Amino acid sequence: MAEEQVMEGQTGEAEGGEGKQIDPAVIARARENGWAPKDQWRGDPARWMDADVFVETGEKLLPFLKKDRDRFAAEAQALKQETATLKAALAEQAEAINALREFNGEAQKTAIKQALKDLREQKAQYQEEGNWKSANLVEEQIEELKEKLPGAAPAAKKEVQAPAPAPAAVDPVFQQWQADNAGWLADRTKRDFANGIAAVVQGQNPGLTGRPFLDKITAEVEKYFGGPPPVAKSDGASLAPNRGGKDRSFAALPADAKKACDDLERKLVGPGKAYKDQAAWRKQYLANYDWE
């Protein structure tokens, strides 16, 4: 037994330090944390220390290392949380932007459709009056607005044609009138106007026939082409008439329109979004809703 103790002491001296006995458990603990006997040390010889000193130094440093580790872990967690919050905010903002684009696109489409409806009614009125020049100008506005509809392809220009007069036998009076008025009859616009106004003149003067009837048409042509200026063009939004007098409140909306408004409200209303509150959002929605 005594011999075994001596051997253990010798082993402790050889492994744990120079000229002193060190508990083998301390040596084992030092080895677990990276310590090596002096003859196996690969670092700076001046930095080598006995196993017990190595363990004691590590125990002194451990609280500081643990404190730094906990601080770094807390900072990393805070940064992770901040990143997650930022990602969520960006995703919500992107959703709101997409919803706003969708709403604006629908509002523009609604305004253009209403403007087209009003222009077609105006064009029909001009055609009924035989005002083909103004009807053609309105047709140009219609084509321009149709091209502004989302996804619309450019359309070829279309000219409104006056109804062709009924075929008739050759009349020498008519031939003479044509010869006398060959100057303005060569102008297609004036000729089309004459074709249209003929029915109006006939309706207003049922007993007027022959050359007096034809001369009346000439007089109307001359009167008209010195008349009012062309219809002014518009951007479409201002063409919709005032359609007041009816209930245009949120309560008057159909159920599907109310649902669409509420669905968009969740994306567009609130702090940092397009509309600060429900009242502002509903006011805009009602202003752009197609009540027809």
Helices and strands as residue ranges (DSSP letters): H 2-16, H 24-32, G 38-40, G 45-47, H 51-129, H 132-148, H 172-180, H 182-185, H 188-204, H 210-224, G 237-239, G 250-252, H 255-268, H 278-288
